[in-house]
């Protein structure tokens, strides 16, 4: 299993922990409801971990918000 570092995830979310949490939560719910996984992972890996790994690998994109 790949190690997930908070700093790497924040780089993907324009340093917004709130945006990261919202996107990861939505994606984890999709995976839990049966959406296809965008990465290779073992069957016993939790949906939350899958969502974070997908974000880390750039498989899940975040929309730019208003500044």
N, C-alpha and C positions, 0 to 999 in steps of 0.2 A: 504494500500500500504506500502510495506517495504521501509524503509529509506536506501538510497544508499550513502555510505561514500567513498570518493575518496581514502582514505588510504587502505580500504579493497579491492578495485578494483586494486590498485597498487600492493598489495601483490600477486594477481593472475597473474600479468603481469611482474613479476620479476623487479618491480619498474621502468618500462619503460612506460611512458605516451604515447609515440608514438606508441608502440605496442598495447597498450590498445585501442587507438583511431582507429587504422586500423582494428583491429578485431571487435570492436563494430560497426563500420561503415559497414563493410561487412555483419555482421549478421543482422543489422537493415534493410539493403537493401533486404536481403533474406526474412525476415519476412514481409516487406512491399509488396513484390512481391508474397506473398502467401505461403511461406514455413511454415510447421507446427511449432507451438510454442513448446518449450521444457519445459515451465513452465505454471502453471495455472495463468491466468490473465484475467481481465475483457476485454470486447470487445473494450472499448474506450481508453485503454492504448496505448500510442504511441510506434511504433516499436523501437525507440531508447531506451526507458525505458525498454522494454522487453529484448533487447539485453544486456543491462547492468545488469539486474537481472539474466539473464541466465549465464553471466560470473561470477557474484558474487556467484551463487549457484553451480558453477563448471560444468554446463551443456555444456558449450562451452570451449574447450581446446585451448591453444595457443602453437604453436610449439616453441621449443627452438631455438633461433637464434645463429649465430656465435658470439663468444666473441672476 
